[in-house]
Amino acid sequence: MGIKQFFKKAFSDMKASTKAQHEVDKANFAAAKAESRATWEEAKMSPGARQEMMQRERDAQIEAANKRIAAANERIAAAKKDK
């Protein structure tokens, strides 16, 4: 491969990489924009609606924690059984 082909391939690779990174940047920007909009809409919620939303989030966190506890207890029981 000659030097001309080497540089042609190198610049082609850089161009493809730049296009791919641009797509990633566009997606990240759109995600940040959507998150910002969601935060703004949540800030405008009535106090009652905000409390309901926060309670749903807390309930989901408690449920997830209880599942983790149950899984840990199963692992403990399995470990004791193997002894």
PyMOL Python script that loads the backbone (N, CA, C, O; Angstrom):
from pymol import cmd

cmd.read_pdbstr("""\
ATOM      1  N   MET A   1       0.851  -1.166   0.000  1.00  0.00           N
ATOM      2  CA  MET A   1       0.000   0.000   0.000  1.00  0.00           C
ATOM      3  C   MET A   1       0.896   1.228   0.000  1.00  0.00           C
ATOM      4  O   MET A   1       1.815   1.358   0.808  1.00  0.00           O
ATOM      5  N   GLY A   2       0.599   2.113  -0.923  1.00  0.00           N
ATOM      6  CA  GLY A   2       1.392   3.325  -1.028  1.00  0.00           C
ATOM      7  C   GLY A   2       0.970   4.361   0.002  1.00  0.00           C
ATOM      8  O   GLY A   2      -0.045   4.216   0.684  1.00  0.00           O
ATOM      9  N   ILE A   3       1.754   5.381   0.091  1.00  0.00           N
ATOM     10  CA  ILE A   3       1.507   6.453   1.053  1.00  0.00           C
ATOM     11  C   ILE A   3       0.201   7.178   0.739  1.00  0.00           C
ATOM     12  O   ILE A   3      -0.510   7.629   1.637  1.00  0.00           O
ATOM     13  N   LYS A   4      -0.098   7.280  -0.555  1.00  0.00           N
ATOM     14  CA  LYS A   4      -1.325   7.952  -0.962  1.00  0.00           C
ATOM     15  C   LYS A   4      -2.542   7.170  -0.476  1.00  0.00           C
ATOM     16  O   LYS A   4      -3.491   7.748   0.051  1.00  0.00           O
ATOM     17  N   GLN A   5      -2.506   5.861  -0.657  1.00  0.00           N
ATOM     18  CA  GLN A   5      -3.609   5.007  -0.208  1.00  0.00           C
ATOM     19  C   GLN A   5      -3.736   5.032   1.318  1.00  0.00           C
ATOM     20  O   GLN A   5      -4.842   5.021   1.859  1.00  0.00           O
ATOM     21  N   PHE A   6      -2.588   5.064   2.004  1.00  0.00           N
ATOM     22  CA  PHE A   6      -2.593   5.109   3.467  1.00  0.00           C
ATOM     23  C   PHE A   6      -3.344   6.336   3.970  1.00  0.00           C
ATOM     24  O   PHE A   6      -4.212   6.225   4.836  1.00  0.00           O
ATOM     25  N   PHE A   7      -3.012   7.506   3.428  1.00  0.00           N
ATOM     26  CA  PHE A   7      -3.672   8.729   3.865  1.00  0.00           C
ATOM     27  C   PHE A   7      -5.130   8.773   3.438  1.00  0.00           C
ATOM     28  O   PHE A   7      -5.976   9.298   4.162  1.00  0.00           O
ATOM     29  N   LYS A   8      -5.425   8.227   2.271  1.00  0.00           N
ATOM     30  CA  LYS A   8      -6.800   8.182   1.804  1.00  0.00           C
ATOM     31  C   LYS A   8      -7.653   7.361   2.775  1.00  0.00           C
ATOM     32  O   LYS A   8      -8.762   7.760   3.132  1.00  0.00           O
ATOM     33  N   LYS A   9      -7.126   6.217   3.194  1.00  0.00           N
ATOM     34  CA  LYS A   9      -7.839   5.351   4.132  1.00  0.00           C
ATOM     35  C   LYS A   9      -7.945   6.025   5.502  1.00  0.00           C
ATOM     36  O   LYS A   9      -8.996   5.961   6.141  1.00  0.00           O
ATOM     37  N   ALA A  10      -6.877   6.664   5.953  1.00  0.00           N
ATOM     38  CA  ALA A  10      -6.872   7.322   7.259  1.00  0.00           C
ATOM     39  C   ALA A  10      -7.923   8.432   7.306  1.00  0.00           C
ATOM     40  O   ALA A  10      -8.675   8.532   8.275  1.00  0.00           O
ATOM     41  N   PHE A  11      -7.976   9.254   6.279  1.00  0.00           N
ATOM     42  CA  PHE A  11      -8.950  10.340   6.266  1.00  0.00           C
ATOM     43  C   PHE A  11     -10.371   9.819   6.118  1.00  0.00           C
ATOM     44  O   PHE A  11     -11.309  10.404   6.659  1.00  0.00           O
ATOM     45  N   SER A  12     -10.533   8.738   5.398  1.00  0.00           N
ATOM     46  CA  SER A  12     -11.847   8.114   5.270  1.00  0.00           C
ATOM     47  C   SER A  12     -12.319   7.588   6.624  1.00  0.00           C
ATOM     48  O   SER A  12     -13.485   7.745   6.986  1.00  0.00           O
ATOM     49  N   ASP A  13     -11.406   6.963   7.370  1.00  0.00           N
ATOM     50  CA  ASP A  13     -11.738   6.455   8.700  1.00  0.00           C
ATOM     51  C   ASP A  13     -12.093   7.602   9.645  1.00  0.00           C
ATOM     52  O   ASP A  13     -13.039   7.495  10.427  1.00  0.00           O
ATOM     53  N   MET A  14     -11.335   8.698   9.573  1.00  0.00           N
ATOM     54  CA  MET A  14     -11.622   9.853  10.423  1.00  0.00           C
ATOM     55  C   MET A  14     -12.994  10.445  10.098  1.00  0.00           C
ATOM     56  O   MET A  14     -13.721  10.866  10.998  1.00  0.00           O
ATOM     57  N   LYS A  15     -13.342  10.475   8.825  1.00  0.00           N
ATOM     58  CA  LYS A  15     -14.628  11.014   8.407  1.00  0.00           C
ATOM     59  C   LYS A  15     -15.769  10.160   8.958  1.00  0.00           C
ATOM     60  O   LYS A  15     -16.767  10.685   9.452  1.00  0.00           O
ATOM     61  N   ALA A  16     -15.609   8.848   8.867  1.00  0.00           N
ATOM     62  CA  ALA A  16     -16.640   7.943   9.381  1.00  0.00           C
ATOM     63  C   ALA A  16     -16.762   8.076  10.899  1.00  0.00           C
ATOM     64  O   ALA A  16     -17.868   8.078  11.440  1.00  0.00           O
ATOM     65  N   SER A  17     -15.646   8.186  11.568  1.00  0.00           N
ATOM     66  CA  SER A  17     -15.652   8.336  13.020  1.00  0.00           C
ATOM     67  C   SER A  17     -16.318   9.648  13.428  1.00  0.00           C
ATOM     68  O   SER A  17     -17.066   9.689  14.405  1.00  0.00           O
ATOM     69  N   THR A  18     -16.053  10.699  12.697  1.00  0.00           N
ATOM     70  CA  THR A  18     -16.652  12.000  12.990  1.00  0.00           C
ATOM     71  C   THR A  18     -18.160  11.957  12.807  1.00  0.00           C
ATOM     72  O   THR A  18     -18.897  12.516  13.619  1.00  0.00           O
ATOM     73  N   LYS A  19     -18.625  11.305  11.760  1.00  0.00           N
ATOM     74  CA  LYS A  19     -20.067  11.181  11.535  1.00  0.00           C
ATOM     75  C   LYS A  19     -20.724  10.404  12.673  1.00  0.00           C
ATOM     76  O   LYS A  19     -21.782  10.792  13.168  1.00  0.00           O
ATOM     77  N   ALA A  20     -20.096   9.313  13.079  1.00  0.00           N
ATOM     78  CA  ALA A  20     -20.650   8.502  14.162  1.00  0.00           C
ATOM     79  C   ALA A  20     -20.692   9.299  15.463  1.00  0.00           C
ATOM     80  O   ALA A  20     -21.689   9.242  16.183  1.00  0.00           O
ATOM     81  N   GLN A  21     -19.641  10.033  15.774  1.00  0.00           N
ATOM     82  CA  GLN A  21     -19.606  10.837  16.997  1.00  0.00           C
ATOM     83  C   GLN A  21     -20.650  11.946  16.945  1.00  0.00           C
ATOM     84  O   GLN A  21     -21.234  12.296  17.970  1.00  0.00           O
ATOM     85  N   HIS A  22     -20.886  12.498  15.763  1.00  0.00           N
ATOM     86  CA  HIS A  22     -21.904  13.535  15.614  1.00  0.00           C
ATOM     87  C   HIS A  22     -23.285  12.974  15.947  1.00  0.00           C
ATOM     88  O   HIS A  22     -24.086  13.650  16.593  1.00  0.00           O
ATOM     89  N   GLU A  23     -23.572  11.742  15.511  1.00  0.00           N
ATOM     90  CA  GLU A  23     -24.849  11.107  15.821  1.00  0.00           C
ATOM     91  C   GLU A  23     -24.990  10.899  17.327  1.00  0.00           C
ATOM     92  O   GLU A  23     -26.068  11.106  17.885  1.00  0.00           O
ATOM     93  N   VAL A  24     -23.916  10.493  17.980  1.00  0.00           N
ATOM     94  CA  VAL A  24     -23.936  10.314  19.440  1.00  0.00           C
ATOM     95  C   VAL A  24     -24.199  11.652  20.119  1.00  0.00           C
ATOM     96  O   VAL A  24     -25.010  11.732  21.042  1.00  0.00           O
ATOM     97  N   ASP A  25     -23.529  12.686  19.674  1.00  0.00           N
ATOM     98  CA  ASP A  25     -23.710  14.013  20.261  1.00  0.00           C
ATOM     99  C   ASP A  25     -25.143  14.514  20.087  1.00  0.00           C
ATOM    100  O   ASP A  25     -25.714  15.098  21.008  1.00  0.00           O
ATOM    101  N   LYS A  26     -25.727  14.285  18.904  1.00  0.00           N
ATOM    102  CA  LYS A  26     -27.109  14.702  18.668  1.00  0.00           C
ATOM    103  C   LYS A  26     -28.060  13.968  19.601  1.00  0.00           C
ATOM    104  O   LYS A  26     -28.977  14.576  20.153  1.00  0.00           O
ATOM    105  N   ALA A  27     -27.853  12.670  19.783  1.00  0.00           N
ATOM    106  CA  ALA A  27     -28.713  11.885  20.661  1.00  0.00           C
ATOM    107  C   ALA A  27     -28.578  12.347  22.111  1.00  0.00           C
ATOM    108  O   ALA A  27     -29.579  12.472  22.816  1.00  0.00           O
ATOM    109  N   ASN A  28     -27.352  12.600  22.560  1.00  0.00           N
ATOM    110  CA  ASN A  28     -27.144  13.080  23.932  1.00  0.00           C
ATOM    111  C   ASN A  28     -27.766  14.454  24.146  1.00  0.00           C
ATOM    112  O   ASN A  28     -28.319  14.724  25.212  1.00  0.00           O
ATOM    113  N   PHE A  29     -27.682  15.312  23.157  1.00  0.00           N
ATOM    114  CA  PHE A  29     -28.283  16.638  23.268  1.00  0.00           C
ATOM    115  C   PHE A  29     -29.796  16.529  23.356  1.00  0.00           C
ATOM    116  O   PHE A  29     -30.422  17.212  24.167  1.00  0.00           O
ATOM    117  N   ALA A  30     -30.390  15.675  22.526  1.00  0.00           N
ATOM    118  CA  ALA A  30     -31.842  15.491  22.556  1.00  0.00           C
ATOM    119  C   ALA A  30     -32.288  14.931  23.904  1.00  0.00           C
ATOM    120  O   ALA A  30     -33.329  15.329  24.425  1.00  0.00           O
ATOM    121  N   ALA A  31     -31.511  14.016  24.468  1.00  0.00           N
ATOM    122  CA  ALA A  31     -31.846  13.447  25.774  1.00  0.00           C
ATOM    123  C   ALA A  31     -31.770  14.510  26.864  1.00  0.00           C
ATOM    124  O   ALA A  31     -32.654  14.584  27.717  1.00  0.00           O
ATOM    125  N   ALA A  32     -30.731  15.327  26.845  1.00  0.00           N
ATOM    126  CA  ALA A  32     -30.589  16.395  27.837  1.00  0.00           C
ATOM    127  C   ALA A  32     -31.724  17.406  27.711  1.00  0.00           C
ATOM    128  O   ALA A  32     -32.235  17.902  28.715  1.00  0.00           O
ATOM    129  N   LYS A  33     -32.109  17.702  26.496  1.00  0.00           N
ATOM    130  CA  LYS A  33     -33.194  18.639  26.252  1.00  0.00           C
ATOM    131  C   LYS A  33     -34.516  18.086  26.797  1.00  0.00           C
ATOM    132  O   LYS A  33     -35.286  18.813  27.423  1.00  0.00           O
ATOM    133  N   ALA A  34     -34.772  16.800  26.556  1.00  0.00           N
ATOM    134  CA  ALA A  34     -35.998  16.172  27.048  1.00  0.00           C
ATOM    135  C   ALA A  34     -36.013  16.114  28.572  1.00  0.00           C
ATOM    136  O   ALA A  34     -37.049  16.348  29.193  1.00  0.00           O
ATOM    137  N   GLU A  35     -34.874  15.803  29.173  1.00  0.00           N
ATOM    138  CA  GLU A  35     -34.797  15.765  30.638  1.00  0.00           C
ATOM    139  C   GLU A  35     -35.037  17.145  31.232  1.00  0.00           C
ATOM    140  O   GLU A  35     -35.711  17.281  32.253  1.00  0.00           O
ATOM    141  N   SER A  36     -34.485  18.161  30.592  1.00  0.00           N
ATOM    142  CA  SER A  36     -34.688  19.531  31.057  1.00  0.00           C
ATOM    143  C   SER A  36     -36.164  19.911  30.987  1.00  0.00           C
ATOM    144  O   SER A  36     -36.700  20.539  31.900  1.00  0.00           O
ATOM    145  N   ARG A  37     -36.804  19.526  29.899  1.00  0.00           N
ATOM    146  CA  ARG A  37     -38.239  19.816  29.736  1.00  0.00           C
ATOM    147  C   ARG A  37     -39.060  19.092  30.803  1.00  0.00           C
ATOM    148  O   ARG A  37     -40.002  19.658  31.358  1.00  0.00           O
ATOM    149  N   ALA A  38     -38.699  17.836  31.088  1.00  0.00           N
ATOM    150  CA  ALA A  38     -39.408  17.073  32.114  1.00  0.00           C
ATOM    151  C   ALA A  38     -39.243  17.728  33.483  1.00  0.00           C
ATOM    152  O   ALA A  38     -40.203  17.828  34.246  1.00  0.00           O
ATOM    153  N   THR A  39     -38.040  18.169  33.788  1.00  0.00           N
ATOM    154  CA  THR A  39     -37.797  18.846  35.064  1.00  0.00           C
ATOM    155  C   THR A  39     -38.625  20.118  35.163  1.00  0.00           C
ATOM    156  O   THR A  39     -39.182  20.419  36.218  1.00  0.00           O
ATOM    157  N   TRP A  40     -38.705  20.857  34.075  1.00  0.00           N
ATOM    158  CA  TRP A  40     -39.491  22.090  34.056  1.00  0.00           C
ATOM    159  C   TRP A  40     -40.970  21.793  34.286  1.00  0.00           C
ATOM    160  O   TRP A  40     -41.633  22.475  35.068  1.00  0.00           O
ATOM    161  N   GLU A  41     -41.481  20.773  33.602  1.00  0.00           N
ATOM    162  CA  GLU A  41     -42.888  20.418  33.755  1.00  0.00           C
ATOM    163  C   GLU A  41     -43.178  19.944  35.179  1.00  0.00           C
ATOM    164  O   GLU A  41     -44.235  20.249  35.732  1.00  0.00           O
ATOM    165  N   GLU A  42     -42.245  19.201  35.771  1.00  0.00           N
ATOM    166  CA  GLU A  42     -42.422  18.754  37.154  1.00  0.00           C
ATOM    167  C   GLU A  42     -42.415  19.936  38.116  1.00  0.00           C
ATOM    168  O   GLU A  42     -43.142  19.927  39.110  1.00  0.00           O
ATOM    169  N   ALA A  43     -41.612  20.941  37.837  1.00  0.00           N
ATOM    170  CA  ALA A  43     -41.543  22.117  38.696  1.00  0.00           C
ATOM    171  C   ALA A  43     -42.856  22.896  38.671  1.00  0.00           C
ATOM    172  O   ALA A  43     -43.201  23.565  39.645  1.00  0.00           O
ATOM    173  N   LYS A  44     -43.579  22.812  37.574  1.00  0.00           N
ATOM    174  CA  LYS A  44     -44.842  23.543  37.445  1.00  0.00           C
ATOM    175  C   LYS A  44     -46.028  22.763  38.014  1.00  0.00           C
ATOM    176  O   LYS A  44     -47.148  23.275  38.015  1.00  0.00           O
ATOM    177  N   MET A  45     -45.810  21.532  38.499  1.00  0.00           N
ATOM    178  CA  MET A  45     -46.905  20.711  39.017  1.00  0.00           C
ATOM    179  C   MET A  45     -47.494  21.339  40.285  1.00  0.00           C
ATOM    180  O   MET A  45     -46.827  22.090  40.997  1.00  0.00           O
ATOM    181  N   SER A  46     -48.746  21.014  40.541  1.00  0.00           N
ATOM    182  CA  SER A  46     -49.367  21.469  41.780  1.00  0.00           C
ATOM    183  C   SER A  46     -48.754  20.700  42.952  1.00  0.00           C
ATOM    184  O   SER A  46     -48.239  19.598  42.762  1.00  0.00           O
ATOM    185  N   PRO A  47     -48.802  21.258  44.142  1.00  0.00           N
ATOM    186  CA  PRO A  47     -48.199  20.561  45.293  1.00  0.00           C
ATOM    187  C   PRO A  47     -48.793  19.176  45.529  1.00  0.00           C
ATOM    188  O   PRO A  47     -48.061  18.249  45.876  1.00  0.00           O
ATOM    189  N   GLY A  48     -50.080  19.017  45.351  1.00  0.00           N
ATOM    190  CA  GLY A  48     -50.717  17.710  45.533  1.00  0.00           C
ATOM    191  C   GLY A  48     -50.217  16.689  44.524  1.00  0.00           C
ATOM    192  O   GLY A  48     -49.934  15.545  44.880  1.00  0.00           O
ATOM    193  N   ALA A  49     -50.108  17.097  43.269  1.00  0.00           N
ATOM    194  CA  ALA A  49     -49.631  16.199  42.220  1.00  0.00           C
ATOM    195  C   ALA A  49     -48.168  15.840  42.452  1.00  0.00           C
ATOM    196  O   ALA A  49     -47.751  14.709  42.198  1.00  0.00           O
ATOM    197  N   ARG A  50     -47.389  16.810  42.938  1.00  0.00           N
ATOM    198  CA  ARG A  50     -45.980  16.556  43.215  1.00  0.00           C
ATOM    199  C   ARG A  50     -45.836  15.525  44.339  1.00  0.00           C
ATOM    200  O   ARG A  50     -44.999  14.626  44.263  1.00  0.00           O
ATOM    201  N   GLN A  51     -46.658  15.664  45.377  1.00  0.00           N
ATOM    202  CA  GLN A  51     -46.601  14.719  46.485  1.00  0.00           C
ATOM    203  C   GLN A  51     -46.974  13.311  46.029  1.00  0.00           C
ATOM    204  O   GLN A  51     -46.349  12.336  46.447  1.00  0.00           O
ATOM    205  N   GLU A  52     -47.990  13.201  45.171  1.00  0.00           N
ATOM    206  CA  GLU A  52     -48.387  11.892  44.637  1.00  0.00           C
ATOM    207  C   GLU A  52     -47.254  11.267  43.824  1.00  0.00           C
ATOM    208  O   GLU A  52     -46.977  10.074  43.950  1.00  0.00           O
ATOM    209  N   MET A  53     -46.603  12.078  42.990  1.00  0.00           N
ATOM    210  CA  MET A  53     -45.501  11.574  42.174  1.00  0.00           C
ATOM    211  C   MET A  53     -44.356  11.098  43.064  1.00  0.00           C
ATOM    212  O   MET A  53     -43.786  10.031  42.837  1.00  0.00           O
ATOM    213  N   MET A  54     -44.028  11.895  44.074  1.00  0.00           N
ATOM    214  CA  MET A  54     -42.930  11.525  44.965  1.00  0.00           C
ATOM    215  C   MET A  54     -43.277  10.258  45.758  1.00  0.00           C
ATOM    216  O   MET A  54     -42.399   9.432  46.008  1.00  0.00           O
ATOM    217  N   GLN A  55     -44.546  10.097  46.155  1.00  0.00           N
ATOM    218  CA  GLN A  55     -44.950   8.900  46.885  1.00  0.00           C
ATOM    219  C   GLN A  55     -44.846   7.669  45.992  1.00  0.00           C
ATOM    220  O   GLN A  55     -44.427   6.606  46.449  1.00  0.00           O
ATOM    221  N   ARG A  56     -45.225   7.803  44.717  1.00  0.00           N
ATOM    222  CA  ARG A  56     -45.081   6.677  43.777  1.00  0.00           C
ATOM    223  C   ARG A  56     -43.623   6.282  43.634  1.00  0.00           C
ATOM    224  O   ARG A  56     -43.299   5.094  43.600  1.00  0.00           O
ATOM    225  N   GLU A  57     -42.733   7.279  43.547  1.00  0.00           N
ATOM    226  CA  GLU A  57     -41.302   6.992  43.443  1.00  0.00           C
ATOM    227  C   GLU A  57     -40.788   6.295  44.701  1.00  0.00           C
ATOM    228  O   GLU A  57     -40.007   5.348  44.608  1.00  0.00           O
ATOM    229  N   ARG A  58     -41.221   6.754  45.873  1.00  0.00           N
ATOM    230  CA  ARG A  58     -40.796   6.114  47.125  1.00  0.00           C
ATOM    231  C   ARG A  58     -41.315   4.686  47.211  1.00  0.00           C
ATOM    232  O   ARG A  58     -40.598   3.785  47.644  1.00  0.00           O
ATOM    233  N   ASP A  59     -42.571   4.481  46.796  1.00  0.00           N
ATOM    234  CA  ASP A  59     -43.134   3.127  46.817  1.00  0.00           C
ATOM    235  C   ASP A  59     -42.347   2.199  45.900  1.00  0.00           C
ATOM    236  O   ASP A  59     -42.094   1.045  46.249  1.00  0.00           O
ATOM    237  N   ALA A  60     -41.962   2.696  44.739  1.00  0.00           N
ATOM    238  CA  ALA A  60     -41.175   1.883  43.801  1.00  0.00           C
ATOM    239  C   ALA A  60     -39.807   1.556  44.400  1.00  0.00           C
ATOM    240  O   ALA A  60     -39.316   0.439  44.238  1.00  0.00           O
ATOM    241  N   GLN A  61     -39.193   2.507  45.084  1.00  0.00           N
ATOM    242  CA  GLN A  61     -37.895   2.264  45.710  1.00  0.00           C
ATOM    243  C   GLN A  61     -38.011   1.245  46.834  1.00  0.00           C
ATOM    244  O   GLN A  61     -37.139   0.389  46.985  1.00  0.00           O
ATOM    245  N   ILE A  62     -39.079   1.326  47.625  1.00  0.00           N
ATOM    246  CA  ILE A  62     -39.289   0.360  48.702  1.00  0.00           C
ATOM    247  C   ILE A  62     -39.495  -1.035  48.123  1.00  0.00           C
ATOM    248  O   ILE A  62     -38.949  -2.010  48.639  1.00  0.00           O
ATOM    249  N   GLU A  63     -40.277  -1.133  47.059  1.00  0.00           N
ATOM    250  CA  GLU A  63     -40.520  -2.424  46.413  1.00  0.00           C
ATOM    251  C   GLU A  63     -39.215  -3.031  45.887  1.00  0.00           C
ATOM    252  O   GLU A  63     -38.972  -4.228  46.040  1.00  0.00           O
ATOM    253  N   ALA A  64     -38.391  -2.201  45.274  1.00  0.00           N
ATOM    254  CA  ALA A  64     -37.099  -2.680  44.754  1.00  0.00           C
ATOM    255  C   ALA A  64     -36.209  -3.147  45.898  1.00  0.00           C
ATOM    256  O   ALA A  64     -35.532  -4.168  45.779  1.00  0.00           O
ATOM    257  N   ALA A  65     -36.202  -2.408  47.006  1.00  0.00           N
ATOM    258  CA  ALA A  65     -35.386  -2.791  48.162  1.00  0.00           C
ATOM    259  C   ALA A  65     -35.873  -4.109  48.749  1.00  0.00           C
ATOM    260  O   ALA A  65     -35.064  -4.951  49.137  1.00  0.00           O
ATOM    261  N   ASN A  66     -37.189  -4.294  48.817  1.00  0.00           N
ATOM    262  CA  ASN A  66     -37.728  -5.546  49.341  1.00  0.00           C
ATOM    263  C   ASN A  66     -37.361  -6.737  48.456  1.00  0.00           C
ATOM    264  O   ASN A  66     -37.093  -7.827  48.962  1.00  0.00           O
ATOM    265  N   LYS A  67     -37.349  -6.536  47.144  1.00  0.00           N
ATOM    266  CA  LYS A  67     -36.928  -7.599  46.234  1.00  0.00           C
ATOM    267  C   LYS A  67     -35.463  -7.948  46.451  1.00  0.00           C
ATOM    268  O   LYS A  67     -35.089  -9.120  46.428  1.00  0.00           O
ATOM    269  N   ARG A  68     -34.630  -6.929  46.663  1.00  0.00           N
ATOM    270  CA  ARG A  68     -33.207  -7.175  46.925  1.00  0.00           C
ATOM    271  C   ARG A  68     -33.019  -7.942  48.228  1.00  0.00           C
ATOM    272  O   ARG A  68     -32.171  -8.830  48.310  1.00  0.00           O
ATOM    273  N   ILE A  69     -33.809  -7.604  49.250  1.00  0.00           N
ATOM    274  CA  ILE A  69     -33.725  -8.304  50.528  1.00  0.00           C
ATOM    275  C   ILE A  69     -34.113  -9.763  50.360  1.00  0.00           C
ATOM    276  O   ILE A  69     -33.445 -10.652  50.887  1.00  0.00           O
ATOM    277  N   ALA A  70     -35.199 -10.011  49.620  1.00  0.00           N
ATOM    278  CA  ALA A  70     -35.644 -11.387  49.397  1.00  0.00           C
ATOM    279  C   ALA A  70     -34.582 -12.179  48.639  1.00  0.00           C
ATOM    280  O   ALA A  70     -34.323 -13.336  48.970  1.00  0.00           O
ATOM    281  N   ALA A  71     -33.974 -11.579  47.640  1.00  0.00           N
ATOM    282  CA  ALA A  71     -32.927 -12.262  46.876  1.00  0.00           C
ATOM    283  C   ALA A  71     -31.722 -12.560  47.761  1.00  0.00           C
ATOM    284  O   ALA A  71     -31.125 -13.632  47.661  1.00  0.00           O
ATOM    285  N   ALA A  72     -31.366 -11.619  48.621  1.00  0.00           N
ATOM    286  CA  ALA A  72     -30.229 -11.834  49.525  1.00  0.00           C
ATOM    287  C   ALA A  72     -30.536 -12.947  50.515  1.00  0.00           C
ATOM    288  O   ALA A  72     -29.669 -13.767  50.814  1.00  0.00           O
ATOM    289  N   ASN A  73     -31.762 -12.983  51.026  1.00  0.00           N
ATOM    290  CA  ASN A  73     -32.142 -14.049  51.957  1.00  0.00           C
ATOM    291  C   ASN A  73     -32.095 -15.420  51.286  1.00  0.00           C
ATOM    292  O   ASN A  73     -31.698 -16.403  51.911  1.00  0.00           O
ATOM    293  N   GLU A  74     -32.499 -15.489  50.019  1.00  0.00           N
ATOM    294  CA  GLU A  74     -32.414 -16.748  49.275  1.00  0.00           C
ATOM    295  C   GLU A  74     -30.960 -17.184  49.104  1.00  0.00           C
ATOM    296  O   GLU A  74     -30.639 -18.366  49.230  1.00  0.00           O
ATOM    297  N   ARG A  75     -30.084 -16.219  48.818  1.00  0.00           N
ATOM    298  CA  ARG A  75     -28.661 -16.553  48.678  1.00  0.00           C
ATOM    299  C   ARG A  75     -28.088 -17.039  50.005  1.00  0.00           C
ATOM    300  O   ARG A  75     -27.288 -17.975  50.028  1.00  0.00           O
ATOM    301  N   ILE A  76     -28.493 -16.409  51.113  1.00  0.00           N
ATOM    302  CA  ILE A  76     -28.020 -16.828  52.434  1.00  0.00           C
ATOM    303  C   ILE A  76     -28.477 -18.245  52.723  1.00  0.00           C
ATOM    304  O   ILE A  76     -27.690 -19.075  53.178  1.00  0.00           O
ATOM    305  N   ALA A  77     -29.754 -18.527  52.459  1.00  0.00           N
ATOM    306  CA  ALA A  77     -30.286 -19.869  52.687  1.00  0.00           C
ATOM    307  C   ALA A  77     -29.571 -20.904  51.839  1.00  0.00           C
ATOM    308  O   ALA A  77     -29.279 -22.005  52.306  1.00  0.00           O
ATOM    309  N   ALA A  78     -29.288 -20.549  50.588  1.00  0.00           N
ATOM    310  CA  ALA A  78     -28.580 -21.487  49.687  1.00  0.00           C
ATOM    311  C   ALA A  78     -27.163 -21.713  50.182  1.00  0.00           C
ATOM    312  O   ALA A  78     -26.657 -22.833  50.100  1.00  0.00           O
ATOM    313  N   ALA A  79     -26.518 -20.689  50.687  1.00  0.00           N
ATOM    314  CA  ALA A  79     -25.151 -20.820  51.183  1.00  0.00           C
ATOM    315  C   ALA A  79     -25.116 -21.691  52.436  1.00  0.00           C
ATOM    316  O   ALA A  79     -24.204 -22.500  52.606  1.00  0.00           O
ATOM    317  N   LYS A  80     -26.100 -21.528  53.306  1.00  0.00           N
ATOM    318  CA  LYS A  80     -26.152 -22.349  54.527  1.00  0.00           C
ATOM    319  C   LYS A  80     -26.448 -23.803  54.208  1.00  0.00           C
ATOM    320  O   LYS A  80     -25.974 -24.709  54.894  1.00  0.00           O
ATOM    321  N   LYS A  81     -27.236 -24.021  53.162  1.00  0.00           N
ATOM    322  CA  LYS A  81     -27.614 -25.380  52.755  1.00  0.00           C
ATOM    323  C   LYS A  81     -26.385 -26.149  52.230  1.00  0.00           C
ATOM    324  O   LYS A  81     -26.259 -27.354  52.446  1.00  0.00           O
ATOM    325  N   ASP A  82     -25.492 -25.437  51.542  1.00  0.00           N
ATOM    326  CA  ASP A  82     -24.318 -26.080  50.943  1.00  0.00           C
ATOM    327  C   ASP A  82     -23.271 -26.452  51.974  1.00  0.00           C
ATOM    328  O   ASP A  82     -22.388 -27.250  51.660  1.00  0.00           O
ATOM    329  N   LYS A  83     -23.315 -25.929  53.166  1.00  0.00           N
ATOM    330  CA  LYS A  83     -22.270 -26.203  54.177  1.00  0.00           C
ATOM    331  C   LYS A  83     -22.338 -27.585  54.670  1.00  0.00           C
ATOM    332  O   LYS A  83     -21.536 -27.978  55.518  1.00  0.00           O
TER     333      LYS A  83
END
""", "prot")
cmd.dss("prot")
cmd.show_as("cartoon", "prot")
cmd.util.cbc("prot")
cmd.orient("prot")
